[in-house]
């Protein structure tokens, strides 16, 4: 599901910066991928409940959290609506919202587990077990900061290298 959702997101993103022919091809791909993402989203909830019956416990305990699946469906509807109306920025924003809210929904369903065990619930990695040794937080923070610096450098380099609109006549970016 993640592969199809991210593929839809990637197809929606270049629409803001590309020319007419590329936009038409991307919109066609986005329409096909949207159907796949919708189907996988609808199938994933029952599959998750079958695999882990306690998936909906936090949603039952706090009914306000049921807004998360509603926002997921609104974001999916927004992708479809704005893609049909050629409003690429809003379609991309809805794709960003969809990915974000799906991750939030998964985190809510798993809480307080960070990584559930497939064999025994006592082997789950929970927040309490992850905080057992303060040294792990220190090491994790250092690696997170290093990784964020690398991601930021990559982002800046790629956007500077490939800035501007794509032209099919000049053979790409003109480099």
KEMINU-300666 format. One record per atom (N, C-alpha, C): residue number from 1; residue in one letter; atom name; x, y, z. Coordinates in nm, 3 decimals. Layout:
BEGIN
n / res / atom / x / y / z
NUM / a / CA / X / Y / Z
...
! end
This chain:
BEGIN
n / res / atom / x / y / z
1 / x / N / 0.082 / -0.118 / 0.000
1 / x / CA / 0.000 / 0.000 / 0.000
1 / x / C / 0.087 / 0.125 / 0.000
2 / x / N / 0.194 / 0.122 / 0.079
2 / x / CA / 0.282 / 0.238 / 0.086
2 / x / C / 0.343 / 0.270 / -0.050
3 / x / N / 0.380 / 0.167 / -0.124
3 / x / CA / 0.439 / 0.188 / -0.257
3 / x / C / 0.341 / 0.259 / -0.350
4 / x / N / 0.217 / 0.216 / -0.351
4 / x / CA / 0.118 / 0.276 / -0.440
4 / x / C / 0.086 / 0.419 / -0.395
5 / x / N / 0.073 / 0.440 / -0.263
5 / x / CA / 0.042 / 0.574 / -0.212
5 / x / C / 0.156 / 0.672 / -0.241
6 / x / N / 0.279 / 0.628 / -0.222
6 / x / CA / 0.393 / 0.715 / -0.252
6 / x / C / 0.408 / 0.737 / -0.402
7 / x / N / 0.374 / 0.639 / -0.482
7 / x / CA / 0.378 / 0.657 / -0.628
7 / x / C / 0.277 / 0.764 / -0.670
8 / x / N / 0.159 / 0.761 / -0.612
8 / x / CA / 0.059 / 0.864 / -0.641
8 / x / C / 0.111 / 1.001 / -0.599
9 / x / N / 0.174 / 1.007 / -0.485
9 / x / CA / 0.229 / 1.133 / -0.433
9 / x / C / 0.337 / 1.186 / -0.527
10 / x / N / 0.425 / 1.099 / -0.574
10 / x / CA / 0.534 / 1.139 / -0.663
10 / x / C / 0.478 / 1.185 / -0.798
11 / x / N / 0.376 / 1.119 / -0.846
11 / x / CA / 0.316 / 1.159 / -0.974
11 / x / C / 0.247 / 1.293 / -0.960
12 / x / N / 0.187 / 1.322 / -0.845
12 / x / CA / 0.117 / 1.449 / -0.826
12 / x / C / 0.213 / 1.566 / -0.812
13 / x / N / 0.331 / 1.544 / -0.755
13 / x / CA / 0.424 / 1.653 / -0.727
13 / x / C / 0.477 / 1.723 / -0.851
14 / x / N / 0.523 / 1.653 / -0.955
14 / x / CA / 0.579 / 1.725 / -1.070
14 / x / C / 0.478 / 1.807 / -1.148
15 / x / N / 0.350 / 1.785 / -1.127
15 / x / CA / 0.249 / 1.858 / -1.203
15 / x / C / 0.261 / 2.008 / -1.183
16 / x / N / 0.313 / 2.050 / -1.068
16 / x / CA / 0.325 / 2.192 / -1.041
16 / x / C / 0.432 / 2.258 / -1.126
17 / x / N / 0.532 / 2.180 / -1.169
17 / x / CA / 0.651 / 2.239 / -1.229
17 / x / C / 0.675 / 2.199 / -1.374
18 / x / N / 0.586 / 2.123 / -1.434
18 / x / CA / 0.616 / 2.068 / -1.566
18 / x / C / 0.526 / 2.126 / -1.674
19 / x / N / 0.557 / 2.090 / -1.797
19 / x / CA / 0.484 / 2.140 / -1.912
19 / x / C / 0.363 / 2.054 / -1.944
20 / x / N / 0.288 / 2.098 / -2.043
20 / x / CA / 0.157 / 2.041 / -2.075
20 / x / C / 0.160 / 1.890 / -2.100
21 / x / N / 0.250 / 1.841 / -2.185
21 / x / CA / 0.254 / 1.698 / -2.219
21 / x / C / 0.284 / 1.612 / -2.097
22 / x / N / 0.377 / 1.657 / -2.018
22 / x / CA / 0.413 / 1.582 / -1.897
22 / x / C / 0.298 / 1.585 / -1.797
23 / x / N / 0.232 / 1.700 / -1.789
23 / x / CA / 0.117 / 1.711 / -1.699
23 / x / C / 0.007 / 1.613 / -1.737
24 / x / N / -0.020 / 1.601 / -1.866
24 / x / CA / -0.126 / 1.510 / -1.911
24 / x / C / -0.092 / 1.365 / -1.876
25 / x / N / 0.034 / 1.325 / -1.898
25 / x / CA / 0.075 / 1.189 / -1.864
25 / x / C / 0.070 / 1.165 / -1.713
26 / x / N / 0.112 / 1.263 / -1.637
26 / x / CA / 0.110 / 1.250 / -1.491
26 / x / C / -0.033 / 1.242 / -1.438
27 / x / N / -0.121 / 1.321 / -1.496
27 / x / CA / -0.261 / 1.315 / -1.452
27 / x / C / -0.324 / 1.180 / -1.483
28 / x / N / -0.290 / 1.122 / -1.597
28 / x / CA / -0.340 / 0.989 / -1.632
28 / x / C / -0.289 / 0.886 / -1.531
29 / x / N / -0.162 / 0.892 / -1.501
29 / x / CA / -0.105 / 0.799 / -1.403
29 / x / C / -0.167 / 0.822 / -1.265
30 / x / N / -0.191 / 0.947 / -1.229
30 / x / CA / -0.251 / 0.977 / -1.098
30 / x / C / -0.392 / 0.921 / -1.087
31 / x / N / -0.469 / 0.926 / -1.195
31 / x / CA / -0.605 / 0.871 / -1.192
31 / x / C / -0.603 / 0.720 / -1.170
32 / x / N / -0.511 / 0.652 / -1.237
32 / x / CA / -0.500 / 0.507 / -1.221
32 / x / C / -0.453 / 0.472 / -1.081
33 / x / N / -0.350 / 0.543 / -1.034
33 / x / CA / -0.298 / 0.516 / -0.900
33 / x / C / -0.398 / 0.551 / -0.791
34 / x / N / -0.481 / 0.654 / -0.816
34 / x / CA / -0.580 / 0.693 / -0.716
34 / x / C / -0.677 / 0.577 / -0.690
35 / x / N / -0.718 / 0.510 / -0.795
35 / x / CA / -0.809 / 0.396 / -0.779
35 / x / C / -0.743 / 0.287 / -0.695
36 / x / N / -0.616 / 0.260 / -0.723
36 / x / CA / -0.543 / 0.158 / -0.646
36 / x / C / -0.528 / 0.199 / -0.499
37 / x / N / -0.497 / 0.325 / -0.474
37 / x / CA / -0.482 / 0.373 / -0.336
37 / x / C / -0.616 / 0.365 / -0.263
38 / x / N / -0.725 / 0.402 / -0.328
38 / x / CA / -0.857 / 0.393 / -0.267
38 / x / C / -0.889 / 0.249 / -0.230
39 / x / N / -0.867 / 0.157 / -0.323
39 / x / CA / -0.896 / 0.016 / -0.297
39 / x / C / -0.811 / -0.038 / -0.183
40 / x / N / -0.683 / -0.007 / -0.183
40 / x / CA / -0.595 / -0.055 / -0.077
40 / x / C / -0.629 / 0.008 / 0.058
41 / x / N / -0.671 / 0.133 / 0.058
41 / x / CA / -0.709 / 0.199 / 0.183
41 / x / C / -0.832 / 0.133 / 0.242
42 / x / N / -0.930 / 0.103 / 0.158
42 / x / CA / -1.054 / 0.040 / 0.206
42 / x / C / -1.028 / -0.102 / 0.255
43 / x / N / -0.938 / -0.173 / 0.189
43 / x / CA / -0.908 / -0.311 / 0.228
43 / x / C / -0.816 / -0.318 / 0.350
44 / x / N / -0.733 / -0.216 / 0.371
44 / x / CA / -0.632 / -0.224 / 0.477
44 / x / C / -0.692 / -0.225 / 0.617
45 / x / N / -0.801 / -0.156 / 0.641
45 / x / CA / -0.859 / -0.154 / 0.776
45 / x / C / -0.910 / -0.291 / 0.818
46 / x / N / -0.996 / -0.356 / 0.741
46 / x / CA / -1.038 / -0.491 / 0.782
46 / x / C / -0.921 / -0.588 / 0.793
47 / x / N / -0.824 / -0.575 / 0.705
47 / x / CA / -0.706 / -0.664 / 0.711
47 / x / C / -0.628 / -0.641 / 0.840
48 / x / N / -0.615 / -0.515 / 0.880
48 / x / CA / -0.544 / -0.483 / 1.004
48 / x / C / -0.618 / -0.537 / 1.125
49 / x / N / -0.750 / -0.525 / 1.124
49 / x / CA / -0.830 / -0.574 / 1.237
49 / x / C / -0.823 / -0.726 / 1.246
50 / x / N / -0.822 / -0.793 / 1.133
50 / x / CA / -0.809 / -0.939 / 1.133
50 / x / C / -0.672 / -0.981 / 1.186
51 / x / N / -0.568 / -0.910 / 1.141
51 / x / CA / -0.432 / -0.944 / 1.184
51 / x / C / -0.407 / -0.913 / 1.331
52 / x / N / -0.458 / -0.799 / 1.378
52 / x / CA / -0.442 / -0.758 / 1.518
52 / x / C / -0.576 / -0.706 / 1.568
53 / x / N / -0.652 / -0.790 / 1.637
53 / x / CA / -0.786 / -0.750 / 1.682
53 / x / C / -0.789 / -0.628 / 1.773
54 / x / N / -0.678 / -0.594 / 1.838
54 / x / CA / -0.675 / -0.479 / 1.928
54 / x / C / -0.643 / -0.347 / 1.855
55 / x / N / -0.644 / -0.349 / 1.724
55 / x / CA / -0.610 / -0.231 / 1.644
55 / x / C / -0.704 / -0.113 / 1.674
56 / x / N / -0.829 / -0.140 / 1.697
56 / x / CA / -0.927 / -0.032 / 1.716
56 / x / C / -0.949 / 0.007 / 1.862
57 / x / N / -0.872 / -0.048 / 1.955
57 / x / CA / -0.892 / -0.019 / 2.097
57 / x / C / -0.881 / 0.130 / 2.130
58 / x / N / -0.779 / 0.198 / 2.078
58 / x / CA / -0.763 / 0.341 / 2.107
58 / x / C / -0.875 / 0.424 / 2.044
59 / x / N / -0.924 / 0.380 / 1.929
59 / x / CA / -1.035 / 0.451 / 1.866
59 / x / C / -1.164 / 0.433 / 1.946
60 / x / N / -1.182 / 0.315 / 2.006
60 / x / CA / -1.300 / 0.293 / 2.090
60 / x / C / -1.290 / 0.371 / 2.221
61 / x / N / -1.170 / 0.380 / 2.275
61 / x / CA / -1.151 / 0.451 / 2.402
61 / x / C / -1.166 / 0.602 / 2.386
62 / x / N / -1.127 / 0.654 / 2.272
62 / x / CA / -1.133 / 0.798 / 2.246
62 / x / C / -1.204 / 0.822 / 2.113
63 / x / N / -1.337 / 0.832 / 2.113
63 / x / CA / -1.414 / 0.844 / 1.988
63 / x / C / -1.376 / 0.965 / 1.902
64 / x / N / -1.319 / 1.068 / 1.963
64 / x / CA / -1.278 / 1.186 / 1.884
64 / x / C / -1.173 / 1.148 / 1.779
65 / x / N / -1.099 / 1.040 / 1.805
65 / x / CA / -0.997 / 0.995 / 1.712
65 / x / C / -1.056 / 0.938 / 1.583
66 / x / N / -1.185 / 0.914 / 1.581
66 / x / CA / -1.250 / 0.867 / 1.458
66 / x / C / -1.247 / 0.974 / 1.348
67 / x / N / -1.208 / 1.095 / 1.386
67 / x / CA / -1.190 / 1.200 / 1.285
67 / x / C / -1.076 / 1.167 / 1.190
68 / x / N / -0.980 / 1.088 / 1.236
68 / x / CA / -0.864 / 1.053 / 1.152
68 / x / C / -0.907 / 0.979 / 1.025
69 / x / N / -0.986 / 0.870 / 1.034
69 / x / CA / -1.029 / 0.805 / 0.910
69 / x / C / -1.115 / 0.895 / 0.822
70 / x / N / -1.190 / 0.985 / 0.883
70 / x / CA / -1.271 / 1.078 / 0.804
70 / x / C / -1.180 / 1.171 / 0.724
71 / x / N / -1.073 / 1.220 / 0.788
71 / x / CA / -0.979 / 1.308 / 0.718
71 / x / C / -0.906 / 1.231 / 0.606
72 / x / N / -0.877 / 1.104 / 0.630
72 / x / CA / -0.815 / 1.021 / 0.525
72 / x / C / -0.907 / 1.017 / 0.403
73 / x / N / -1.034 / 0.990 / 0.425
73 / x / CA / -1.128 / 0.984 / 0.313
73 / x / C / -1.146 / 1.121 / 0.245
74 / x / N / -1.144 / 1.227 / 0.325
74 / x / CA / -1.153 / 1.362 / 0.266
74 / x / C / -1.029 / 1.393 / 0.181
75 / x / N / -0.912 / 1.352 / 0.229
75 / x / CA / -0.789 / 1.376 / 0.152
75 / x / C / -0.792 / 1.297 / 0.022
76 / x / N / -0.837 / 1.172 / 0.028
76 / x / CA / -0.849 / 1.093 / -0.095
76 / x / C / -0.949 / 1.156 / -0.192
77 / x / N / -1.061 / 1.203 / -0.138
77 / x / CA / -1.160 / 1.270 / -0.222
77 / x / C / -1.102 / 1.397 / -0.283
78 / x / N / -1.023 / 1.469 / -0.204
78 / x / CA / -0.959 / 1.591 / -0.254
78 / x / C / -0.862 / 1.563 / -0.367
79 / x / N / -0.785 / 1.455 / -0.355
79 / x / CA / -0.693 / 1.419 / -0.463
79 / x / C / -0.772 / 1.397 / -0.591
80 / x / N / -0.880 / 1.321 / -0.582
80 / x / CA / -0.962 / 1.291 / -0.700
80 / x / C / -1.023 / 1.419 / -0.756
81 / x / N / -1.086 / 1.499 / -0.670
81 / x / CA / -1.158 / 1.619 / -0.714
81 / x / C / -1.062 / 1.720 / -0.778
82 / x / N / -0.952 / 1.749 / -0.711
82 / x / CA / -0.861 / 1.851 / -0.762
82 / x / C / -0.782 / 1.802 / -0.883
83 / x / N / -0.758 / 1.673 / -0.893
83 / x / CA / -0.694 / 1.620 / -1.014
83 / x / C / -0.787 / 1.633 / -1.133
84 / x / N / -0.915 / 1.606 / -1.113
84 / x / CA / -1.013 / 1.618 / -1.222
84 / x / C / -1.027 / 1.762 / -1.269
85 / x / N / -1.013 / 1.856 / -1.174
85 / x / CA / -1.028 / 1.998 / -1.208
85 / x / C / -0.895 / 2.065 / -1.242
86 / x / N / -0.789 / 1.987 / -1.257
86 / x / CA / -0.656 / 2.036 / -1.294
86 / x / C / -0.600 / 2.138 / -1.196
87 / x / N / -0.637 / 2.126 / -1.071
87 / x / CA / -0.581 / 2.212 / -0.966
87 / x / C / -0.470 / 2.133 / -0.897
88 / x / N / -0.351 / 2.135 / -0.958
88 / x / CA / -0.243 / 2.046 / -0.920
88 / x / C / -0.188 / 2.073 / -0.780
89 / x / N / -0.179 / 2.197 / -0.742
89 / x / CA / -0.126 / 2.229 / -0.609
89 / x / C / -0.216 / 2.173 / -0.499
90 / x / N / -0.345 / 2.187 / -0.515
90 / x / CA / -0.437 / 2.136 / -0.413
90 / x / C / -0.440 / 1.983 / -0.412
91 / x / N / -0.428 / 1.922 / -0.530
91 / x / CA / -0.421 / 1.776 / -0.537
91 / x / C / -0.296 / 1.725 / -0.466
92 / x / N / -0.184 / 1.793 / -0.486
92 / x / CA / -0.060 / 1.756 / -0.418
92 / x / C / -0.072 / 1.777 / -0.267
93 / x / N / -0.135 / 1.886 / -0.226
93 / x / CA / -0.156 / 1.912 / -0.083
93 / x / C / -0.243 / 1.802 / -0.021
94 / x / N / -0.345 / 1.758 / -0.093
94 / x / CA / -0.430 / 1.649 / -0.043
94 / x / C / -0.351 / 1.519 / -0.036
95 / x / N / -0.259 / 1.497 / -0.129
95 / x / CA / -0.173 / 1.379 / -0.123
95 / x / C / -0.083 / 1.383 / 0.000
96 / x / N / -0.029 / 1.501 / 0.029
96 / x / CA / 0.052 / 1.518 / 0.151
96 / x / C / -0.032 / 1.491 / 0.276
97 / x / N / -0.154 / 1.545 / 0.277
97 / x / CA / -0.242 / 1.524 / 0.392
97 / x / C / -0.277 / 1.376 / 0.407
98 / x / N / -0.303 / 1.308 / 0.297
98 / x / CA / -0.336 / 1.166 / 0.302
98 / x / C / -0.222 / 1.086 / 0.365
99 / x / N / -0.101 / 1.106 / 0.318
99 / x / CA / 0.013 / 1.033 / 0.372
99 / x / C / 0.034 / 1.062 / 0.520
100 / x / N / 0.023 / 1.189 / 0.557
100 / x / CA / 0.042 / 1.228 / 0.696
100 / x / C / -0.064 / 1.167 / 0.787
101 / x / N / -0.188 / 1.178 / 0.748
101 / x / CA / -0.297 / 1.130 / 0.833
101 / x / C / -0.300 / 0.977 / 0.839
102 / x / N / -0.260 / 0.910 / 0.733
102 / x / CA / -0.249 / 0.764 / 0.739
102 / x / C / -0.144 / 0.722 / 0.842
103 / x / N / -0.032 / 0.793 / 0.846
103 / x / CA / 0.071 / 0.763 / 0.946
103 / x / C / 0.021 / 0.793 / 1.088
104 / x / N / -0.051 / 0.903 / 1.103
104 / x / CA / -0.109 / 0.936 / 1.234
104 / x / C / -0.208 / 0.829 / 1.276
105 / x / N / -0.290 / 0.783 / 1.184
105 / x / CA / -0.386 / 0.678 / 1.215
105 / x / C / -0.319 / 0.548 / 1.258
106 / x / N / -0.210 / 0.513 / 1.191
106 / x / CA / -0.136 / 0.393 / 1.229
106 / x / C / -0.074 / 0.409 / 1.367
107 / x / N / -0.020 / 0.527 / 1.396
107 / x / CA / 0.040 / 0.552 / 1.528
107 / x / C / -0.066 / 0.544 / 1.638
108 / x / N / -0.184 / 0.597 / 1.612
108 / x / CA / -0.293 / 0.591 / 1.710
108 / x / C / -0.333 / 0.446 / 1.734
109 / x / N / -0.342 / 0.368 / 1.630
109 / x / CA / -0.382 / 0.228 / 1.643
109 / x / C / -0.278 / 0.148 / 1.720
110 / x / N / -0.151 / 0.179 / 1.704
110 / x / CA / -0.046 / 0.103 / 1.770
110 / x / C / -0.019 / 0.147 / 1.914
111 / x / N / -0.044 / 0.272 / 1.946
111 / x / CA / -0.007 / 0.329 / 2.076
111 / x / C / -0.055 / 0.240 / 2.190
112 / x / N / 0.026 / 0.211 / 2.290
112 / x / CA / 0.161 / 0.259 / 2.324
112 / x / C / 0.272 / 0.175 / 2.263
113 / x / N / 0.239 / 0.086 / 2.174
113 / x / CA / 0.343 / 0.004 / 2.110
113 / x / C / 0.411 / 0.085 / 2.001
114 / x / N / 0.541 / 0.066 / 1.989
114 / x / CA / 0.615 / 0.125 / 1.878
114 / x / C / 0.635 / 0.022 / 1.768
115 / x / N / 0.657 / -0.101 / 1.811
115 / x / CA / 0.678 / -0.211 / 1.717
115 / x / C / 0.614 / -0.337 / 1.776
116 / x / N / 0.497 / -0.375 / 1.724
116 / x / CA / 0.429 / -0.492 / 1.781
116 / x / C / 0.498 / -0.622 / 1.741
117 / x / N / 0.494 / -0.718 / 1.831
117 / x / CA / 0.549 / -0.850 / 1.803
117 / x / C / 0.443 / -0.934 / 1.734
118 / x / N / 0.484 / -1.015 / 1.640
118 / x / CA / 0.388 / -1.100 / 1.570
118 / x / C / 0.362 / -1.229 / 1.646
119 / x / N / 0.448 / -1.263 / 1.742
119 / x / CA / 0.430 / -1.390 / 1.812
119 / x / C / 0.368 / -1.375 / 1.951
120 / x / N / 0.414 / -1.277 / 2.030
120 / x / CA / 0.369 / -1.266 / 2.168
120 / x / C / 0.361 / -1.118 / 2.206
121 / x / N / 0.247 / -1.077 / 2.261
121 / x / CA / 0.228 / -0.936 / 2.297
121 / x / C / 0.327 / -0.889 / 2.403
122 / x / N / 0.379 / -0.980 / 2.486
122 / x / CA / 0.476 / -0.940 / 2.588
122 / x / C / 0.610 / -0.903 / 2.524
123 / x / N / 0.630 / -0.936 / 2.400
123 / x / CA / 0.755 / -0.904 / 2.331
123 / x / C / 0.745 / -0.775 / 2.250
124 / x / N / 0.630 / -0.707 / 2.254
124 / x / CA / 0.615 / -0.579 / 2.184
124 / x / C / 0.718 / -0.479 / 2.236
125 / x / N / 0.766 / -0.394 / 2.147
125 / x / CA / 0.849 / -0.283 / 2.191
125 / x / C / 0.753 / -0.167 / 2.216
126 / x / N / 0.740 / -0.132 / 2.341
126 / x / CA / 0.651 / -0.023 / 2.381
126 / x / C / 0.733 / 0.102 / 2.413
127 / x / N / 0.665 / 0.210 / 2.437
127 / x / CA / 0.734 / 0.334 / 2.472
127 / x / C / 0.815 / 0.315 / 2.600
128 / x / N / 0.757 / 0.248 / 2.699
128 / x / CA / 0.827 / 0.224 / 2.825
128 / x / C / 0.952 / 0.140 / 2.806
129 / x / N / 0.944 / 0.036 / 2.725
129 / x / CA / 1.060 / -0.050 / 2.702
129 / x / C / 1.168 / 0.024 / 2.622
130 / x / N / 1.127 / 0.110 / 2.532
130 / x / CA / 1.223 / 0.186 / 2.453
130 / x / C / 1.295 / 0.290 / 2.537
131 / x / N / 1.231 / 0.339 / 2.643
131 / x / CA / 1.291 / 0.439 / 2.731
131 / x / C / 1.370 / 0.377 / 2.846
132 / x / N / 1.387 / 0.249 / 2.844
132 / x / CA / 1.449 / 0.177 / 2.955
132 / x / C / 1.587 / 0.230 / 2.989
133 / x / N / 1.669 / 0.255 / 2.890
133 / x / CA / 1.805 / 0.304 / 2.913
133 / x / C / 1.817 / 0.444 / 2.853
134 / x / N / 1.847 / 0.546 / 2.934
134 / x / CA / 1.858 / 0.684 / 2.882
134 / x / C / 1.966 / 0.698 / 2.773
135 / x / N / 2.065 / 0.613 / 2.777
135 / x / CA / 2.172 / 0.619 / 2.676
135 / x / C / 2.115 / 0.600 / 2.535
136 / x / N / 2.013 / 0.516 / 2.521
136 / x / CA / 1.955 / 0.492 / 2.389
136 / x / C / 1.891 / 0.618 / 2.332
137 / x / N / 1.832 / 0.699 / 2.418
137 / x / CA / 1.774 / 0.825 / 2.370
137 / x / C / 1.883 / 0.920 / 2.321
138 / x / N / 1.994 / 0.925 / 2.393
138 / x / CA / 2.105 / 1.012 / 2.353
138 / x / C / 2.161 / 0.969 / 2.218
139 / x / N / 2.187 / 0.841 / 2.201
139 / x / CA / 2.240 / 0.789 / 2.075
139 / x / C / 2.139 / 0.811 / 1.962
140 / x / N / 2.012 / 0.784 / 1.990
140 / x / CA / 1.908 / 0.805 / 1.890
140 / x / C / 1.897 / 0.949 / 1.846
141 / x / N / 1.910 / 1.043 / 1.938
141 / x / CA / 1.904 / 1.185 / 1.905
141 / x / C / 2.021 / 1.225 / 1.817
142 / x / N / 2.138 / 1.174 / 1.847
142 / x / CA / 2.256 / 1.205 / 1.764
142 / x / C / 2.237 / 1.152 / 1.622
143 / x / N / 2.193 / 1.027 / 1.607
143 / x / CA / 2.172 / 0.971 / 1.475
143 / x / C / 2.059 / 1.041 / 1.400
144 / x / N / 1.955 / 1.079 / 1.472
144 / x / CA / 1.844 / 1.151 / 1.409
144 / x / C / 1.893 / 1.284 / 1.354
145 / x / N / 1.970 / 1.359 / 1.434
145 / x / CA / 2.022 / 1.488 / 1.390
145 / x / C / 2.113 / 1.471 / 1.267
146 / x / N / 2.198 / 1.370 / 1.269
146 / x / CA / 2.285 / 1.342 / 1.155
146 / x / C / 2.203 / 1.310 / 1.030
147 / x / N / 2.104 / 1.225 / 1.046
147 / x / CA / 2.018 / 1.188 / 0.933
147 / x / C / 1.940 / 1.306 / 0.878
148 / x / N / 1.891 / 1.393 / 0.965
148 / x / CA / 1.817 / 1.512 / 0.920
148 / x / C / 1.908 / 1.606 / 0.843
149 / x / N / 2.033 / 1.621 / 0.888
149 / x / CA / 2.129 / 1.705 / 0.814
149 / x / C / 2.153 / 1.649 / 0.674
150 / x / N / 2.169 / 1.517 / 0.665
150 / x / CA / 2.188 / 1.455 / 0.534
150 / x / C / 2.066 / 1.475 / 0.444
151 / x / N / 1.948 / 1.456 / 0.499
151 / x / CA / 1.825 / 1.473 / 0.421
151 / x / C / 1.810 / 1.618 / 0.374
152 / x / N / 1.842 / 1.713 / 0.460
152 / x / CA / 1.833 / 1.854 / 0.423
152 / x / C / 1.933 / 1.889 / 0.313
153 / x / N / 2.055 / 1.838 / 0.325
153 / x / CA / 2.155 / 1.862 / 0.221
153 / x / C / 2.110 / 1.804 / 0.088
154 / x / N / 2.057 / 1.682 / 0.090
154 / x / CA / 2.008 / 1.618 / -0.032
154 / x / C / 1.897 / 1.701 / -0.095
155 / x / N / 1.803 / 1.747 / -0.012
155 / x / CA / 1.691 / 1.827 / -0.060
155 / x / C / 1.740 / 1.954 / -0.128
156 / x / N / 1.831 / 2.026 / -0.066
156 / x / CA / 1.882 / 2.151 / -0.121
156 / x / C / 1.957 / 2.125 / -0.251
157 / x / N / 2.043 / 2.025 / -0.253
157 / x / CA / 2.121 / 1.995 / -0.374
157 / x / C / 2.029 / 1.956 / -0.489
158 / x / N / 1.932 / 1.869 / -0.465
158 / x / CA / 1.843 / 1.824 / -0.572
158 / x / C / 1.757 / 1.938 / -0.626
159 / x / N / 1.704 / 2.021 / -0.539
159 / x / CA / 1.618 / 2.128 / -0.587
159 / x / C / 1.698 / 2.236 / -0.659
160 / x / N / 1.822 / 2.258 / -0.621
160 / x / CA / 1.904 / 2.354 / -0.695
160 / x / C / 1.947 / 2.296 / -0.829
161 / x / N / 1.976 / 2.168 / -0.832
161 / x / CA / 2.023 / 2.105 / -0.955
161 / x / C / 1.912 / 2.096 / -1.059
162 / x / N / 1.789 / 2.072 / -1.016
162 / x / CA / 1.678 / 2.050 / -1.109
162 / x / C / 1.572 / 2.158 / -1.100
163 / x / N / 1.610 / 2.281 / -1.072
163 / x / CA / 1.511 / 2.388 / -1.063
163 / x / C / 1.461 / 2.428 / -1.201
164 / x / N / 1.342 / 2.481 / -1.206
164 / x / CA / 1.284 / 2.527 / -1.331
164 / x / C / 1.190 / 2.426 / -1.394
165 / x / N / 1.127 / 2.468 / -1.501
165 / x / CA / 1.032 / 2.381 / -1.570
165 / x / C / 1.104 / 2.288 / -1.665
166 / x / N / 1.046 / 2.170 / -1.685
166 / x / CA / 1.100 / 2.072 / -1.777
166 / x / C / 1.050 / 2.104 / -1.917
167 / x / N / 1.137 / 2.096 / -2.013
167 / x / CA / 1.100 / 2.119 / -2.153
167 / x / C / 1.134 / 1.996 / -2.234
168 / x / N / 1.037 / 1.944 / -2.305
168 / x / CA / 1.063 / 1.827 / -2.388
168 / x / C / 1.143 / 1.864 / -2.512
169 / x / N / 1.132 / 1.988 / -2.557
169 / x / CA / 1.202 / 2.033 / -2.678
169 / x / C / 1.353 / 2.043 / -2.659
170 / x / N / 1.396 / 2.086 / -2.542
170 / x / CA / 1.540 / 2.104 / -2.517
170 / x / C / 1.606 / 1.979 / -2.463
171 / x / N / 1.531 / 1.870 / -2.450
171 / x / CA / 1.590 / 1.745 / -2.404
171 / x / C / 1.603 / 1.735 / -2.254
172 / x / N / 1.509 / 1.791 / -2.182
172 / x / CA / 1.509 / 1.778 / -2.036
172 / x / C / 1.537 / 1.911 / -1.969
173 / x / N / 1.631 / 1.908 / -1.877
173 / x / CA / 1.661 / 2.026 / -1.798
173 / x / C / 1.763 / 2.119 / -1.865
174 / x / N / 1.818 / 2.073 / -1.977
174 / x / CA / 1.913 / 2.157 / -2.049
174 / x / C / 2.053 / 2.144 / -1.993
175 / x / N / 2.083 / 2.040 / -1.922
175 / x / CA / 2.218 / 2.021 / -1.865
175 / x / C / 2.301 / 1.938 / -1.959
! end
